[in-house]
């Protein structure tokens, strides 16, 4: 059977479920990947050659059945359309995406282990996912791992990378952690970083920064006006008309 025959026998995205319907067991599994998605929409707002999926099934032919997907908490693919045929994707089907595998996959470890360190890592290796991040802030000691582990596919094998934020040149982004107040709750978040290690700000942070700059400019203007008024008063005390200087 040729690869063309195989593709003709493969199901279409309309015939496949969008996920495995496994519920998350903590809210961060929805929050953090979506936060990375919305941050990326701001960073790459003028680019149309990428797609970031959240809790979406990836269908592939490297496993026992093309109808059995792997479902990362988040993944990034490059060189694909932001919207497939001008529609929202139901799932990410490799044989409908020119066999372009994600460049980055994120798995968040929860109370119920999900084979992030073994089975899923092997699946992503077979798929050729270049970078694989396992984020385990709560259960890393239980699992005998670190809270933040980024693996890079080198010569067909995943190698744990050192350094954070970690710059991924093939993607043009860095990934790392940052502690911030989000929704009035202090917590650790995943962020994208630039090559210099500077964190890309979220929309709310950009708005707060802009407001702070406006407030500082207003303060400086008021201070200058007060200083000018004091100088004029002093000159008038000395019998000098400040308007005739």
N, C-alpha and C positions, 0 to 999 in steps of 0.2 A: 504494500500500500504506500503510495507516494504521500509526501507532506500535503500536497494539494487535495488528495482524496481525504486525508485526515481532517483538514480544515472544513471540507464540505460536510463531514459527519459531526463536527463539533456543534454544541448548542450555541444559540445566540444569547446576547445579554438580556433580551426580552424573556427568555425562557429560564433564566437563572435567578435565584434569590439574591437580594442585595447584601445580605449578611448571613451569619449562621444563627441569628436570633438568640445568641447567648447574652443574657443581661450583664451589665457591668455591676461590680459590687462596691464601687465607690464613685463619688461624683467627679473626682479628678480625672477619671478615665475619659470623661466627656469634655471637661473643662480644658485641660491642658492641650490636647490635640487641636481643639477648636481655636484655642488662643493662638497656637502656632499658625493655623490657617489664616485667621483674620490679620495677624501680623504680616504674613507673607503677602496677603492681598494689598497691604499698604506699601510694602517694600517693592513688590514687582507689579504694581498696578497697571503699568503700561506694557507688560509682557503677556503674550498669549500662548506661550509655548511650555506651559507647566500645568500640573494638576496635583492638588493635595487632597487625598482622601482621608476621611475620618470614619473609623469603625466600618469600613467598606470591604466587601469580599473581593479578593484578587483570585481570579480563575486562571489556572495554568495547566500545563500538560506534563509537569515533572513529577507529579504524584500518582497515586493509584488510580485516580479518576479525574477527568477534567471537570466533573461536576462537584468536586470536593475542594472548596476554596481555603485559602489562608486569609485570616482577617486580622490585620494589624490594627493597633489603636490609631495609628496615623501613618501615612506614607506619601512620599513626594516622587513624582515622575517628571522627567524633563524631555523635551522634544515631542510632546503630545499637545493636543488642543485643550484649551481651558474648558471648553464645552464640546462634547462629542456630537457632531452633526447639529450643532446649535441647540442641543438638549442637555439636560442634566443627566449624568451617568447614574444608572441603577447599581452598577458594579463595575469593577475594572477587569475586563476580559482581555487577556494578553493577545489572543489571536485576532482581536478587533482593534488592537493598539499597535499594529506593526511589530508585535512581539517585543515591545519596549518595556522592560522591567523597571520597577521603581529604583531610583538611585539611593533612596533613604527610607528606612522603615523604623517605626517606633513601637515598642512594646512596653506597657506599664504593668509591673507586677502588682498583684492585688492579694487579698487574703487567701483566695483560692489560686494556687499556682497553675499556670497555663502552659507549662513546657517552654517557657521563653528561652531558657538556657540550653535546651537540647533540641527537641523536635522542631520548634519554630525556627531556631537558628539554622538548623540543617536545611529546612525548606527555603529560607531566604538565601542560603548559600547556593543551593541548586538553581534558584531563580536568577542569581547573579546580582542581587541587591548589594550595591557597593558599600553602603554604610548602614549599620544596624545598631540602634540605640536601645539598651535595656535600662529603663528608669525604675528604680526600686527604692524609694525614699523611706518606706516604712518597714519592709521585711527583709532588708539586705543582710542583716545579721542572721536571721533565720535561715536564709538561703546560702550563707557563706560567700557572699559576693559584695561588691561595692554599690552604693546608691546610684551611681551614674557610670555606666559602662558602654563605651562606644567601640564597636568593632568595625574594622575595614577589611574588605575582601582583597587579599593579596595572594596572587598565584593560586587562586581557587580555594583559599582557606581564610577564615576569619582570624584577624590578629587584633588583640585588645590595644587600643590607642591610649596614649598618655597626654594629659594636658586639657585644661578647660578654661575658657571656651575653646573648643577644638575647631580649627579651620578646615573646611572641606573644599579644596580648590576645584575639584571637578564639578561641584555644585555651585560654588560661588557664595557660600554661606558658612558661618560658624554656628555651633550649637553649644549651649551651656545653660547654667542655672542662675537665677537671681531671686533674692528675697524681696518681696514688695507687698504693699497693701493692695488687695484686689477685692473690690466690693466690700470695703470696710473690714476685710479679714486679712490678717498678715499671713502670708504663706509663700512657699517656694514655687517659682514658676519656671518653665522652660522658655528660653528666648533664642531668637536668631541674633547673630553677631556679625560684624563686618570683619575684613581681613586684619584690621588693626586691633581687633578685640573689643571694639566699642559695641555696646548693646543697641540694637534697633528699638526705638521707643514705640510703645503701643499708642493708639489714637488718643486715649485719655491722658497719657503722659505727655504727648505732644501738645495737647490742648492746655494742660496745666503749665507746661514749660512756657508756652506762648503767653499765657495769662500772667505768669510770673515776670516775664520780660516787659510786658505792658505796665504792670504794677511798678516795677523798678524804674522804668522810664518816667512814669508819672511822679514817682518819689523824687527823682533827680530834678525834674522840671520844677516841682514845688520848692525843693531846697534852693535851687538857683533863684527862683522868684523871691523867696524870703531873704536870701543873701543880698539880692539887689535892692530890696526895700530897705534893709538895714543900712546899706551903704548910702542910699539916698538920704535917709534920715540923718545919718552922721554928717554928711556934707552940709545939709541944711542947718544943723546945729552950729557948724563952723561959719555960717553965713555964705555958703557957696551954693549957687543955683546949679543943681546937677544937669539941668536941661541945656545949660549954656557952656558946658565943658567941651 
